[in-house]
Amino acid sequence: MEEINFGSLIEEVLATFNRNRMGIKPRIFVTIPPGIPLIFWHDNGLERCLRAFLYDTLLMSNPEMPLQIAVHTRTRLKDLEEFVGVEPLCWIQVRIAGYGLRMRERMIEDRFKEQSYRCEEWVGVEDSEAQLAIFRPDDRNEMKMVFCMDSTSSMRKYDLLIPVPERSLLVDLASHHKRS
């Protein structure tokens, strides 16, 4: 099992981004509430997807526009769960928002494909700037991840929703540090 600590993962991606991107870099504001749990995943596929999602979004952003990265837990997303066909214990939401974001559907789909996740479908409502994609690992019968893209005027929001199917995959970060 691979351990995913969202705070550490985001710090590592930001450090790599700051080393690799030349010139002006966007101001980045990160919000990770102290109660965000660690997740244990059976392999490093989820971590690879998160790193690619975060890094590519940062790389493709307008360097003169600030970005926000936030991680939250969501207990129930009933309509989404019914649509996608999953009933997780909770969801972890990783959001990147900003006025200078530029990723498009095909680019997102290709990047997830490189990490061995295939897109089952893109869904959008006519005349809406919101779209949703469902991704599943190529070779495993794992829970599906949901990617949401929403635009309002020039502000874009990218959400990666990760289902946590059972309590055994969650570890309270505070109790984990006490044991370490």
N, C-alpha and C positions, 0 to 999 in steps of 0.2 A: 504494500500500500504506500502511496505517495502522499505526503503531507503538504497541504497548500495553506500558506499563511498570506492572506491578501495584502497586509501591510508590507511585509518583506518583499513580496513579489513586485508590488508597485514601486517600491524604493529601488529595486534592482533594475527594473525597466527604465525608470527615470534616469538613473545613473548611466546606463548604457546609451540612452538617447542623448543625454547631455555630452557624453564623450564623442559620439559619432556625428551629431548634427553640427555643421559649421555655421558660423554667422549668427544672426539673430535667432533667439529661441523664445517660444511663447512663455508667458508667465503661466504656471500651472498651480492650481489650488486643489489640494487633495483632502477629502473628508472620509475618514474611516472611523465610525463609532467604536468605542472601546469594547462593546459586546459582540463584535463580529467574531464568529467562531472559526477555528481551523477546520478544514475539510480534509478527510482522507479519501483518496481516490485510488482505484485499483492499479492505475498506471500513470504515466506522465503526460498523457494526451490532453487532459483538461488544462494542465499547467502550460503546455506548449501553445494551446489555443489562446489562453489568456494573454500570454506574453506577446504573441503575434498580433492579437487584436489591439492591445494597448500600444505597442511599439509602432505599428503601421498607422494607427490613428494619429499618434503624435507626429510621426514623420510626414504625413500628408496634410497636416494642419498649416494654416497661415501663421507664420512665426510672429506676426505683429498683433495677433488676437489672443487674449487669455483663454485658457481651457480649465474646465472643472472635471475632476475625477472623483467619483463617490462610490462607496460600496455600502450596501444595505441588505438587511434580511427582510424578506416578505413571507408572512406566514401562509397566506392563502391567496391565490389568484384564480378564483373559481372558474370564471369564464375562459381564461386562457388554458387552465388545466383540462377542462372539458374539450376544448378545441384541439389541443395537442395530444390528448389522451394519456396524460400522466397525472399521478396524485402523489406528489412528494410531501415529505414532512415539512419542508420549507423551501424557499427560493433564495439564492444569493443573487443580488442585482449589482452589476458593475456598470456604471454609467459614465460616459464621457460626453460633455456638453460644451459647446462653444460656437462662436460666430465664424470661425475660420476652418471648420472641418469640411473635408472634401471627398470622403470615400463614397464610392458608388456600389450598387448591388453586385455587379460582376466582380469587382475588385475584392469585395468581402467574401463572396462565394469562392473565388480562386484561392484566397489566403486560407480559408478553412479547409479547402480541399488539400492544400499542401500539408496540413496537419492531420490528414486522414479523417476528416469529417465531411460528409456529403450533405448537400442541401436537399431536403425533401421537397420543399416548395417555398415560394415567396407569395405572400398574401397582402393585398392592399385594397382599400376601398376607393372606388372611383372618385376623383376630385379631392382626394385626401393626400397629404404629404407624409402620412404614416404608412410604413410597410413593416411586415413581420416575416422573418425567415425561420424555418425549423431545420436544425442541423442534428445529424446522428453520426456516430462513428461508423466508418466503412465496414469494419470487420467484426464488430462486437454488437451485442444486443444491450446497449447501455441506454440510460435515460437520454432523452432528446434535450438539446439546448435550444433556447429561443433567442433570436437576435431581433431587436426592434430598432427601426430607424425612423426618426420623426423630425420634420422641419417646420419651423414657424418663422416666417419672413426669412432672414438669413441665419437664424439660430438653428443648429442641428444638435440632436441628441441621439447617441448610440447607446443602447442598453443590451447587455448580454445577461440573460437570465439562466441561471444554473440550478437545476432541481437537485435537492438533497433528498434522496429517497428514504433514508432510514437514519435513526438516531446514532447508530454505530459509526456513521461517517462524519459526525460532528464532534468536535472537542471544544469545550469552553476555553478560550484563550487564557483567562486569568488562572484557572485551575491547572492548565498545562504548564504555565510558567512556574507555579509553586512547586510542581513535581520535578521540574528540570534542574 
